[in-house]
Amino acid sequence: MEDQAMKGLEDMKKHASNLKSASSDDDFTNILAHIKSSSTPAVINYGASWCRVCSQILPAFCRLSNNFPKLTFVYADIDECPETTQHIRYTPTFQFYRHGEKVDEMYGAGEERLHDRLWLHS
């Protein structure tokens, strides 16, 4: 299931220019710096390859990036970015940014819940 979710992320990255994936702490630091210096709203999905719920919501997260082109979507695997994600206690966690500031946070999955929160912040 993890492989399927990651394949879904790779496939979607080919289509959605607003979808990014952090593959290391340095990569995530750069992405986060861009989010904090940008006026573009953003959502970060903190997940883990071993997390069943994360693997289930990741394809929906990727699909939703096409529905909300004005949002920047970021996926950060807590195992690939251990230093920069050490504050994350639950997976999946979604953090929402506006004008560089964290304005909201959502724990757990649920495609409809996520859609509604994305709509609210787009």
VMD Tcl script that builds the backbone (N, CA, C; Angstrom):
set m [mol new atoms 366]
animate dup $m
set s [atomselect $m all]
$s set {name element resname resid chain x y z} {
  {N N MET 1 A 0.823 -1.191 0.000}
  {CA C MET 1 A 0.000 0.000 0.000}
  {C C MET 1 A 0.869 1.257 0.000}
  {N N GLU 2 A 2.018 1.221 0.737}
  {CA C GLU 2 A 2.886 2.387 0.760}
  {C C GLU 2 A 3.417 2.687 -0.645}
  {N N ASP 3 A 3.801 1.628 -1.360}
  {CA C ASP 3 A 4.322 1.818 -2.709}
  {C C ASP 3 A 3.273 2.447 -3.611}
  {N N GLN 4 A 2.031 2.022 -3.461}
  {CA C GLN 4 A 0.951 2.572 -4.276}
  {C C GLN 4 A 0.762 4.061 -3.974}
  {N N ALA 5 A 0.795 4.437 -2.712}
  {CA C ALA 5 A 0.627 5.832 -2.343}
  {C C ALA 5 A 1.775 6.677 -2.887}
  {N N MET 6 A 3.006 6.197 -2.764}
  {CA C MET 6 A 4.152 6.952 -3.259}
  {C C MET 6 A 4.130 7.045 -4.782}
  {N N LYS 7 A 3.698 5.965 -5.438}
  {CA C LYS 7 A 3.567 6.011 -6.892}
  {C C LYS 7 A 2.524 7.052 -7.273}
  {N N GLY 8 A 1.446 7.112 -6.504}
  {CA C GLY 8 A 0.413 8.122 -6.752}
  {C C GLY 8 A 0.971 9.523 -6.623}
  {N N LEU 9 A 1.816 9.743 -5.633}
  {CA C LEU 9 A 2.440 11.049 -5.444}
  {C C LEU 9 A 3.338 11.382 -6.628}
  {N N GLU 10 A 4.148 10.428 -7.058}
  {CA C GLU 10 A 5.035 10.664 -8.201}
  {C C GLU 10 A 4.236 10.937 -9.476}
  {N N ASP 11 A 3.158 10.180 -9.696}
  {CA C ASP 11 A 2.321 10.388 -10.882}
  {C C ASP 11 A 1.691 11.773 -10.870}
  {N N MET 12 A 1.210 12.187 -9.720}
  {CA C MET 12 A 0.527 13.476 -9.631}
  {C C MET 12 A 1.494 14.634 -9.783}
  {N N LYS 13 A 2.735 14.470 -9.341}
  {CA C LYS 13 A 3.713 15.540 -9.467}
  {C C LYS 13 A 3.953 15.891 -10.929}
  {N N LYS 14 A 3.703 14.931 -11.812}
  {CA C LYS 14 A 3.873 15.183 -13.238}
  {C C LYS 14 A 2.790 16.130 -13.760}
  {N N HIS 15 A 1.643 16.166 -13.067}
  {CA C HIS 15 A 0.502 16.922 -13.567}
  {C C HIS 15 A 0.243 18.205 -12.784}
  {N N ALA 16 A 0.472 18.210 -11.509}
  {CA C ALA 16 A 0.149 19.356 -10.670}
  {C C ALA 16 A 1.412 20.134 -10.333}
  {N N SER 17 A 1.534 21.329 -10.866}
  {CA C SER 17 A 2.727 22.127 -10.608}
  {C C SER 17 A 2.721 22.695 -9.193}
  {N N ASN 18 A 1.573 22.636 -8.516}
  {CA C ASN 18 A 1.484 23.174 -7.158}
  {C C ASN 18 A 1.708 22.107 -6.099}
  {N N LEU 19 A 2.180 20.920 -6.489}
  {CA C LEU 19 A 2.412 19.812 -5.569}
  {C C LEU 19 A 3.910 19.544 -5.463}
  {N N LYS 20 A 4.411 19.580 -4.223}
  {CA C LYS 20 A 5.830 19.350 -3.982}
  {C C LYS 20 A 5.992 18.249 -2.945}
  {N N SER 21 A 7.126 17.586 -2.991}
  {CA C SER 21 A 7.432 16.549 -2.016}
  {C C SER 21 A 8.823 16.812 -1.459}
  {N N ALA 22 A 8.936 16.817 -0.132}
  {CA C ALA 22 A 10.236 17.030 0.509}
  {C C ALA 22 A 10.921 15.680 0.686}
  {N N SER 23 A 12.115 15.545 0.138}
  {CA C SER 23 A 12.821 14.266 0.194}
  {C C SER 23 A 13.962 14.254 1.205}
  {N N SER 24 A 14.194 15.398 1.870}
  {CA C SER 24 A 15.252 15.481 2.880}
  {C C SER 24 A 14.986 16.688 3.768}
  {N N ASP 25 A 15.711 16.775 4.869}
  {CA C ASP 25 A 15.573 17.939 5.752}
  {C C ASP 25 A 15.925 19.230 5.024}
  {N N ASP 26 A 17.005 19.216 4.230}
  {CA C ASP 26 A 17.398 20.419 3.484}
  {C C ASP 26 A 16.310 20.818 2.491}
  {N N ASP 27 A 15.774 19.845 1.804}
  {CA C ASP 27 A 14.704 20.077 0.842}
  {C C ASP 27 A 13.490 20.703 1.543}
  {N N PHE 28 A 13.098 20.129 2.678}
  {CA C PHE 28 A 11.937 20.635 3.400}
  {C C PHE 28 A 12.203 22.036 3.958}
  {N N THR 29 A 13.420 22.286 4.427}
  {CA C THR 29 A 13.784 23.623 4.922}
  {C C THR 29 A 13.611 24.657 3.826}
  {N N ASN 30 A 14.050 24.329 2.606}
  {CA C ASN 30 A 13.907 25.248 1.472}
  {C C ASN 30 A 12.437 25.479 1.116}
  {N N ILE 31 A 11.656 24.406 1.101}
  {CA C ILE 31 A 10.230 24.528 0.792}
  {C C ILE 31 A 9.533 25.382 1.847}
  {N N LEU 32 A 9.838 25.127 3.120}
  {CA C LEU 32 A 9.227 25.881 4.211}
  {C C LEU 32 A 9.614 27.361 4.149}
  {N N ALA 33 A 10.859 27.649 3.816}
  {CA C ALA 33 A 11.305 29.048 3.674}
  {C C ALA 33 A 10.517 29.739 2.564}
  {N N HIS 34 A 10.293 29.028 1.470}
  {CA C HIS 34 A 9.521 29.597 0.360}
  {C C HIS 34 A 8.082 29.877 0.796}
  {N N ILE 35 A 7.480 28.935 1.521}
  {CA C ILE 35 A 6.110 29.115 2.006}
  {C C ILE 35 A 6.033 30.333 2.927}
  {N N LYS 36 A 7.006 30.468 3.820}
  {CA C LYS 36 A 6.978 31.552 4.801}
  {C C LYS 36 A 7.256 32.918 4.175}
  {N N SER 37 A 7.869 32.942 3.001}
  {CA C SER 37 A 8.145 34.220 2.335}
  {C C SER 37 A 7.146 34.513 1.219}
  {N N SER 38 A 6.164 33.656 1.056}
  {CA C SER 38 A 5.215 33.781 -0.046}
  {C C SER 38 A 3.844 34.212 0.454}
  {N N SER 39 A 3.092 34.859 -0.419}
  {CA C SER 39 A 1.703 35.201 -0.085}
  {C C SER 39 A 0.747 34.099 -0.541}
  {N N THR 40 A 1.279 33.082 -1.232}
  {CA C THR 40 A 0.455 31.972 -1.696}
  {C C THR 40 A 0.086 31.070 -0.524}
  {N N PRO 41 A -1.205 30.784 -0.338}
  {CA C PRO 41 A -1.580 29.858 0.731}
  {C C PRO 41 A -1.008 28.464 0.457}
  {N N ALA 42 A -0.728 27.733 1.538}
  {CA C ALA 42 A -0.105 26.419 1.394}
  {C C ALA 42 A -0.669 25.452 2.422}
  {N N VAL 43 A -0.584 24.164 2.080}
  {CA C VAL 43 A -0.934 23.091 3.008}
  {C C VAL 43 A 0.205 22.078 2.996}
  {N N ILE 44 A 0.620 21.673 4.187}
  {CA C ILE 44 A 1.662 20.657 4.317}
  {C C ILE 44 A 1.028 19.408 4.905}
  {N N ASN 45 A 1.242 18.289 4.235}
  {CA C ASN 45 A 0.769 16.984 4.690}
  {C C ASN 45 A 1.979 16.259 5.277}
  {N N TYR 46 A 1.984 16.107 6.610}
  {CA C TYR 46 A 3.039 15.349 7.278}
  {C C TYR 46 A 2.556 13.911 7.399}
  {N N GLY 47 A 3.290 12.993 6.807}
  {CA C GLY 47 A 2.896 11.593 6.841}
  {C C GLY 47 A 4.098 10.690 7.000}
  {N N ALA 48 A 3.828 9.389 6.902}
  {CA C ALA 48 A 4.890 8.386 6.994}
  {C C ALA 48 A 4.516 7.210 6.107}
  {N N SER 49 A 5.522 6.610 5.484}
  {CA C SER 49 A 5.261 5.502 4.565}
  {C C SER 49 A 4.656 4.294 5.269}
  {N N TRP 50 A 4.944 4.125 6.560}
  {CA C TRP 50 A 4.436 2.979 7.319}
  {C C TRP 50 A 3.037 3.222 7.884}
  {N N CYS 51 A 2.524 4.442 7.765}
  {CA C CYS 51 A 1.227 4.818 8.339}
  {C C CYS 51 A 0.108 4.473 7.359}
  {N N ARG 52 A -0.751 3.542 7.736}
  {CA C ARG 52 A -1.839 3.099 6.859}
  {C C ARG 52 A -2.776 4.255 6.494}
  {N N VAL 53 A -3.145 5.067 7.468}
  {CA C VAL 53 A -4.055 6.186 7.220}
  {C C VAL 53 A -3.410 7.207 6.277}
  {N N CYS 54 A -2.102 7.454 6.468}
  {CA C CYS 54 A -1.379 8.377 5.581}
  {C C CYS 54 A -1.395 7.872 4.145}
  {N N SER 55 A -1.164 6.582 3.975}
  {CA C SER 55 A -1.157 5.983 2.638}
  {C C SER 55 A -2.526 6.058 1.989}
  {N N GLN 56 A -3.575 5.994 2.798}
  {CA C GLN 56 A -4.931 6.068 2.252}
  {C C GLN 56 A -5.295 7.481 1.818}
  {N N ILE 57 A -4.861 8.509 2.550}
  {CA C ILE 57 A -5.246 9.887 2.230}
  {C C ILE 57 A -4.327 10.527 1.196}
  {N N LEU 58 A -3.112 10.004 1.008}
  {CA C LEU 58 A -2.160 10.629 0.089}
  {C C LEU 58 A -2.678 10.736 -1.350}
  {N N PRO 59 A -3.282 9.697 -1.935}
  {CA C PRO 59 A -3.809 9.865 -3.300}
  {C C PRO 59 A -4.886 10.951 -3.387}
  {N N ALA 60 A -5.726 11.068 -2.367}
  {CA C ALA 60 A -6.747 12.123 -2.349}
  {C C ALA 60 A -6.089 13.498 -2.234}
  {N N PHE 61 A -5.050 13.601 -1.407}
  {CA C PHE 61 A -4.301 14.851 -1.264}
  {C C PHE 61 A -3.757 15.285 -2.625}
  {N N CYS 62 A -3.205 14.329 -3.358}
  {CA C CYS 62 A -2.658 14.619 -4.692}
  {C C CYS 62 A -3.760 15.044 -5.661}
  {N N ARG 63 A -4.871 14.329 -5.645}
  {CA C ARG 63 A -6.005 14.694 -6.518}
  {C C ARG 63 A -6.524 16.091 -6.187}
  {N N LEU 64 A -6.638 16.380 -4.913}
  {CA C LEU 64 A -7.164 17.677 -4.491}
  {C C LEU 64 A -6.260 18.828 -4.919}
  {N N SER 65 A -4.970 18.555 -5.101}
  {CA C SER 65 A -4.067 19.624 -5.554}
  {C C SER 65 A -4.493 20.147 -6.927}
  {N N ASN 66 A -5.116 19.306 -7.732}
  {CA C ASN 66 A -5.619 19.752 -9.036}
  {C C ASN 66 A -6.873 20.611 -8.894}
  {N N ASN 67 A -7.642 20.392 -7.823}
  {CA C ASN 67 A -8.880 21.140 -7.613}
  {C C ASN 67 A -8.646 22.508 -6.983}
  {N N PHE 68 A -7.488 22.700 -6.376}
  {CA C PHE 68 A -7.161 23.952 -5.693}
  {C C PHE 68 A -5.828 24.490 -6.209}
  {N N PRO 69 A -5.815 24.989 -7.457}
  {CA C PRO 69 A -4.554 25.405 -8.074}
  {C C PRO 69 A -3.910 26.626 -7.415}
  {N N LYS 70 A -4.655 27.370 -6.611}
  {CA C LYS 70 A -4.082 28.560 -5.973}
  {C C LYS 70 A -3.387 28.237 -4.654}
  {N N LEU 71 A -3.460 26.967 -4.226}
  {CA C LEU 71 A -2.784 26.519 -3.013}
  {C C LEU 71 A -1.509 25.763 -3.391}
  {N N THR 72 A -0.481 25.897 -2.578}
  {CA C THR 72 A 0.707 25.063 -2.715}
  {C C THR 72 A 0.528 23.855 -1.807}
  {N N PHE 73 A 0.697 22.661 -2.359}
  {CA C PHE 73 A 0.558 21.408 -1.624}
  {C C PHE 73 A 1.946 20.817 -1.414}
  {N N VAL 74 A 2.244 20.420 -0.183}
  {CA C VAL 74 A 3.553 19.853 0.145}
  {C C VAL 74 A 3.341 18.559 0.916}
  {N N TYR 75 A 4.052 17.509 0.518}
  {CA C TYR 75 A 4.060 16.265 1.281}
  {C C TYR 75 A 5.428 16.121 1.915}
  {N N ALA 76 A 5.469 15.914 3.237}
  {CA C ALA 76 A 6.721 15.709 3.956}
  {C C ALA 76 A 6.632 14.410 4.747}
  {N N ASP 77 A 7.469 13.454 4.395}
  {CA C ASP 77 A 7.533 12.186 5.113}
  {C C ASP 77 A 8.402 12.399 6.347}
  {N N ILE 78 A 7.863 12.087 7.521}
  {CA C ILE 78 A 8.595 12.357 8.763}
  {C C ILE 78 A 9.876 11.534 8.889}
  {N N ASP 79 A 9.949 10.416 8.192}
  {CA C ASP 79 A 11.166 9.599 8.236}
  {C C ASP 79 A 12.244 10.121 7.292}
  {N N GLU 80 A 11.844 10.796 6.222}
  {CA C GLU 80 A 12.808 11.367 5.280}
  {C C GLU 80 A 13.302 12.737 5.745}
  {N N CYS 81 A 12.521 13.393 6.604}
  {CA C CYS 81 A 12.862 14.725 7.112}
  {C C CYS 81 A 12.803 14.723 8.640}
  {N N PRO 82 A 13.623 13.896 9.302}
  {CA C PRO 82 A 13.479 13.703 10.754}
  {C C PRO 82 A 13.764 14.944 11.597}
  {N N GLU 83 A 14.716 15.768 11.184}
  {CA C GLU 83 A 15.058 16.953 11.980}
  {C C GLU 83 A 13.981 18.028 11.880}
  {N N THR 84 A 13.508 18.280 10.679}
  {CA C THR 84 A 12.563 19.381 10.458}
  {C C THR 84 A 11.118 19.005 10.768}
  {N N THR 85 A 10.861 17.723 11.007}
  {CA C THR 85 A 9.484 17.309 11.322}
  {C C THR 85 A 9.372 16.738 12.730}
  {N N GLN 86 A 10.379 16.940 13.557}
  {CA C GLN 86 A 10.364 16.331 14.889}
  {C C GLN 86 A 9.247 16.855 15.779}
  {N N HIS 87 A 8.650 18.001 15.440}
  {CA C HIS 87 A 7.534 18.544 16.217}
  {C C HIS 87 A 6.202 17.854 15.908}
  {N N ILE 88 A 6.163 17.037 14.881}
  {CA C ILE 88 A 4.926 16.360 14.479}
  {C C ILE 88 A 4.721 15.138 15.372}
  {N N ARG 89 A 3.572 15.065 16.025}
  {CA C ARG 89 A 3.279 13.975 16.962}
  {C C ARG 89 A 2.280 12.967 16.408}
  {N N TYR 90 A 1.488 13.360 15.423}
  {CA C TYR 90 A 0.460 12.483 14.854}
  {C C TYR 90 A 0.574 12.498 13.338}
  {N N THR 91 A 0.351 11.331 12.734}
  {CA C THR 91 A 0.312 11.284 11.270}
  {C C THR 91 A -1.028 10.681 10.853}
  {N N PRO 92 A -1.640 11.231 9.834}
  {CA C PRO 92 A -1.227 12.443 9.129}
  {C C PRO 92 A -1.610 13.706 9.898}
  {N N THR 93 A -0.799 14.731 9.732}
  {CA C THR 93 A -1.091 16.082 10.217}
  {C C THR 93 A -1.049 17.005 9.019}
  {N N PHE 94 A -2.036 17.867 8.926}
  {CA C PHE 94 A -2.088 18.859 7.858}
  {C C PHE 94 A -1.970 20.236 8.487}
  {N N GLN 95 A -1.009 21.036 8.007}
  {CA C GLN 95 A -0.858 22.414 8.476}
  {C C GLN 95 A -1.144 23.352 7.317}
  {N N PHE 96 A -1.883 24.416 7.618}
  {CA C PHE 96 A -2.307 25.375 6.613}
  {C C PHE 96 A -1.632 26.715 6.878}
  {N N TYR 97 A -1.054 27.293 5.822}
  {CA C TYR 97 A -0.335 28.557 5.912}
  {C C TYR 97 A -0.990 29.601 5.023}
  {N N ARG 98 A -1.019 30.827 5.530}
  {CA C ARG 98 A -1.493 31.971 4.744}
  {C C ARG 98 A -0.554 33.138 5.048}
  {N N HIS 99 A -0.051 33.782 4.013}
  {CA C HIS 99 A 0.908 34.887 4.147}
  {C C HIS 99 A 2.089 34.493 5.036}
  {N N GLY 100 A 2.535 33.244 4.892}
  {CA C GLY 100 A 3.713 32.771 5.593}
  {C C GLY 100 A 3.501 32.356 7.039}
  {N N GLU 101 A 2.290 32.480 7.538}
  {CA C GLU 101 A 1.998 32.134 8.934}
  {C C GLU 101 A 1.114 30.895 8.995}
  {N N LYS 102 A 1.398 30.008 9.952}
  {CA C LYS 102 A 0.538 28.847 10.156}
  {C C LYS 102 A -0.773 29.343 10.763}
  {N N VAL 103 A -1.891 29.029 10.085}
  {CA C VAL 103 A -3.194 29.529 10.535}
  {C C VAL 103 A -4.140 28.417 10.973}
  {N N ASP 104 A -3.805 27.169 10.671}
  {CA C ASP 104 A -4.719 26.083 10.998}
  {C C ASP 104 A -3.948 24.765 10.977}
  {N N GLU 105 A -4.528 23.768 11.641}
  {CA C GLU 105 A -3.923 22.443 11.690}
  {C C GLU 105 A -5.047 21.424 11.798}
  {N N MET 106 A -4.882 20.307 11.112}
  {CA C MET 106 A -5.882 19.237 11.126}
  {C C MET 106 A -5.153 17.915 11.322}
  {N N TYR 107 A -5.667 17.106 12.251}
  {CA C TYR 107 A -5.092 15.783 12.509}
  {C C TYR 107 A -5.995 14.719 11.916}
  {N N GLY 108 A -5.389 13.652 11.401}
  {CA C GLY 108 A -6.167 12.544 10.878}
  {C C GLY 108 A -6.571 12.766 9.434}
  {N N ALA 109 A -7.292 11.786 8.913}
  {CA C ALA 109 A -7.653 11.800 7.500}
  {C C ALA 109 A -9.131 12.119 7.335}
  {N N GLY 110 A -9.651 11.765 6.197}
  {CA C GLY 110 A -11.022 12.056 5.829}
  {C C GLY 110 A -11.007 12.998 4.647}
  {N N GLU 111 A -11.275 12.446 3.468}
  {CA C GLU 111 A -11.174 13.255 2.251}
  {C C GLU 111 A -12.131 14.438 2.279}
  {N N GLU 112 A -13.343 14.231 2.780}
  {CA C GLU 112 A -14.316 15.330 2.812}
  {C C GLU 112 A -13.870 16.420 3.795}
  {N N ARG 113 A -13.380 16.008 4.964}
  {CA C ARG 113 A -12.856 16.985 5.933}
  {C C ARG 113 A -11.717 17.786 5.321}
  {N N LEU 114 A -10.801 17.080 4.641}
  {CA C LEU 114 A -9.657 17.742 4.024}
  {C C LEU 114 A -10.124 18.700 2.936}
  {N N HIS 115 A -11.041 18.257 2.099}
  {CA C HIS 115 A -11.574 19.110 1.035}
  {C C HIS 115 A -12.161 20.390 1.620}
  {N N ASP 116 A -12.963 20.247 2.670}
  {CA C ASP 116 A -13.601 21.422 3.275}
  {C C ASP 116 A -12.568 22.381 3.849}
  {N N ARG 117 A -11.540 21.851 4.474}
  {CA C ARG 117 A -10.494 22.696 5.050}
  {C C ARG 117 A -9.706 23.388 3.944}
  {N N LEU 118 A -9.428 22.676 2.844}
  {CA C LEU 118 A -8.738 23.278 1.705}
  {C C LEU 118 A -9.575 24.392 1.096}
  {N N TRP 119 A -10.865 24.160 0.970}
  {CA C TRP 119 A -11.762 25.171 0.419}
  {C C TRP 119 A -11.729 26.419 1.303}
  {N N LEU 120 A -11.752 26.203 2.609}
  {CA C LEU 120 A -11.727 27.309 3.557}
  {C C LEU 120 A -10.464 28.166 3.399}
  {N N HIS 121 A -9.340 27.535 3.116}
  {CA C HIS 121 A -8.062 28.239 3.058}
  {C C HIS 121 A -7.623 28.623 1.654}
  {N N SER 122 A -8.422 28.304 0.654}
  {CA C SER 122 A -8.004 28.631 -0.724}
  {C C SER 122 A -8.424 30.036 -1.116}
}
mol reanalyze $m
mol bondsrecalc $m
mol representation Tube
mol addrep $m
